[in-house]
Amino acid sequence: MRAILVLDNSKVSNLRVMVRLTQKKFIKQVISLLEQDKAREAFDILKTKGEVVDYLPRGRKASSRPEIMLFEDML
């Protein structure tokens, strides 16, 4: 599973990071959480367990299409 996480903090606004989650148990867990409208918990799993694939500065498109995109400031 590939996901783009849009991180927001006081130093950098809208930092986009492409992560890949490969372990099936975490993929199932993320899907289940998203179906239950628990995006914050899904975001936390992707942030901690996901492998960073690419950093996407403003204006740069992702090299591959992600399955999901989560915005930290909207959770």
Phi and psi restraints in degrees (value plus and minus 20) as a CYANA .aco file:
   2 ARG   PHI    -129.4   -89.4
   2 ARG   PSI     119.9   159.9
   3 ALA   PHI    -162.1  -122.1
   3 ALA   PSI     127.9   167.9
   4 ILE   PHI    -124.9   -84.9
   4 ILE   PSI     105.6   145.6
   5 LEU   PHI    -125.4   -85.4
   5 LEU   PSI     105.2   145.2
   6 VAL   PHI    -121.7   -81.7
   6 VAL   PSI      86.4   126.4
   7 LEU   PHI    -111.2   -71.2
   7 LEU   PSI     128.4   168.4
   8 ASP   PHI    -158.9  -118.9
   8 ASP   PSI     101.3   141.3
   9 ASN   PHI    -162.3  -122.3
   9 ASN   PSI    -196.9  -156.9
  10 SER   PHI     -89.8   -49.8
  10 SER   PSI     -46.2    -6.2
  11 LYS   PHI    -110.0   -70.0
  11 LYS   PSI     -60.8   -20.8
  12 VAL   PHI    -147.2  -107.2
  12 VAL   PSI     108.2   148.2
  13 SER   PHI    -122.5   -82.5
  13 SER   PSI     113.3   153.3
  14 ASN   PHI      38.6    78.6
  14 ASN   PSI      26.3    66.3
  15 LEU   PHI     -95.3   -55.3
  15 LEU   PSI     101.4   141.4
  16 ARG   PHI    -123.4   -83.4
  16 ARG   PSI     110.1   150.1
  17 VAL   PHI    -149.4  -109.4
  17 VAL   PSI     108.4   148.4
  18 MET   PHI    -110.5   -70.5
  18 MET   PSI     105.2   145.2
  19 VAL   PHI    -141.5  -101.5
  19 VAL   PSI     136.2   176.2
  20 ARG   PHI    -144.4  -104.4
  20 ARG   PSI     112.9   152.9
  21 LEU   PHI    -133.7   -93.7
  21 LEU   PSI     102.1   142.1
  22 THR   PHI    -130.4   -90.4
  22 THR   PSI     -44.5    -4.5
  23 GLN   PHI     -96.6   -56.6
  23 GLN   PSI     104.5   144.5
  24 LYS   PHI     -79.9   -39.9
  24 LYS   PSI     -55.0   -15.0
  25 LYS   PHI     -86.8   -46.8
  25 LYS   PSI     -55.3   -15.3
  26 PHE   PHI     -94.3   -54.3
  26 PHE   PSI     -55.9   -15.9
  27 ILE   PHI     -81.9   -41.9
  27 ILE   PSI     -66.6   -26.6
  28 LYS   PHI     -82.3   -42.3
  28 LYS   PSI     -59.1   -19.1
  29 GLN   PHI     -85.6   -45.6
  29 GLN   PSI     -63.7   -23.7
  30 VAL   PHI     -83.0   -43.0
  30 VAL   PSI     -66.0   -26.0
  31 ILE   PHI     -80.0   -40.0
  31 ILE   PSI     -64.7   -24.7
  32 SER   PHI     -81.9   -41.9
  32 SER   PSI     -63.6   -23.6
  33 LEU   PHI     -84.4   -44.4
  33 LEU   PSI     -60.4   -20.4
  34 LEU   PHI     -85.8   -45.8
  34 LEU   PSI     -57.6   -17.6
  35 GLU   PHI     -85.5   -45.5
  35 GLU   PSI     -46.2    -6.2
  36 GLN   PHI    -113.0   -73.0
  36 GLN   PSI      -9.6    30.4
  37 ASP   PHI      39.0    79.0
  37 ASP   PSI      18.7    58.7
  38 LYS   PHI    -133.1   -93.1
  38 LYS   PSI      42.5    82.5
  39 ALA   PHI     -85.8   -45.8
  39 ALA   PSI     -52.4   -12.4
  40 ARG   PHI     -81.2   -41.2
  40 ARG   PSI     -64.6   -24.6
  41 GLU   PHI     -87.3   -47.3
  41 GLU   PSI     -59.5   -19.5
  42 ALA   PHI     -83.6   -43.6
  42 ALA   PSI     -62.4   -22.4
  43 PHE   PHI     -79.3   -39.3
  43 PHE   PSI     -64.5   -24.5
  44 ASP   PHI     -82.5   -42.5
  44 ASP   PSI     -59.8   -19.8
  45 ILE   PHI     -84.9   -44.9
  45 ILE   PSI     -66.5   -26.5
  46 LEU   PHI     -82.2   -42.2
  46 LEU   PSI     -57.9   -17.9
  47 LYS   PHI     -89.4   -49.4
  47 LYS   PSI     -57.1   -17.1
  48 THR   PHI    -110.7   -70.7
  48 THR   PSI     -55.9   -15.9
  49 LYS   PHI    -121.2   -81.2
  49 LYS   PSI     -35.3     4.7
  50 GLY   PHI     -96.6   -56.6
  50 GLY   PSI     127.0   167.0
  51 GLU   PHI    -113.4   -73.4
  51 GLU   PSI     105.4   145.4
  52 VAL   PHI     -87.7   -47.7
  52 VAL   PSI     105.0   145.0
  53 VAL   PHI    -120.2   -80.2
  53 VAL   PSI     -60.7   -20.7
  54 ASP   PHI    -180.4  -140.4
  54 ASP   PSI     129.4   169.4
  55 TYR   PHI    -122.0   -82.0
  55 TYR   PSI     115.8   155.8
  56 LEU   PHI    -139.5   -99.5
  56 LEU   PSI      72.7   112.7
  57 PRO   PHI     -85.1   -45.1
  57 PRO   PSI     144.5   184.5
  58 ARG   PHI     -73.9   -33.9
  58 ARG   PSI     110.3   150.3
  59 GLY   PHI      73.0   113.0
  59 GLY   PSI     -33.2     6.8
  60 ARG   PHI    -116.2   -76.2
  60 ARG   PSI     113.7   153.7
  61 LYS   PHI    -110.1   -70.1
  61 LYS   PSI     134.2   174.2
  62 ALA   PHI     -90.4   -50.4
  62 ALA   PSI     124.6   164.6
  63 SER   PHI     -92.4   -52.4
  63 SER   PSI     -44.9    -4.9
  64 SER   PHI    -155.4  -115.4
  64 SER   PSI     137.5   177.5
  65 ARG   PHI    -101.2   -61.2
  65 ARG   PSI     105.5   145.5
  66 PRO   PHI     -99.9   -59.9
  66 PRO   PSI     134.6   174.6
  67 GLU   PHI     -96.5   -56.5
  67 GLU   PSI     -54.1   -14.1
  68 ILE   PHI    -160.8  -120.8
  68 ILE   PSI     140.0   180.0
  69 MET   PHI    -157.5  -117.5
  69 MET   PSI     104.2   144.2
  70 LEU   PHI    -141.5  -101.5
  70 LEU   PSI     116.2   156.2
  71 PHE   PHI    -126.4   -86.4
  71 PHE   PSI      99.8   139.8
  72 GLU   PHI     -80.4   -40.4
  72 GLU   PSI     -60.9   -20.9
  73 ASP   PHI     -94.4   -54.4
  73 ASP   PSI     -26.5    13.5
  74 MET   PHI    -122.9   -82.9
  74 MET   PSI     -16.4    23.6
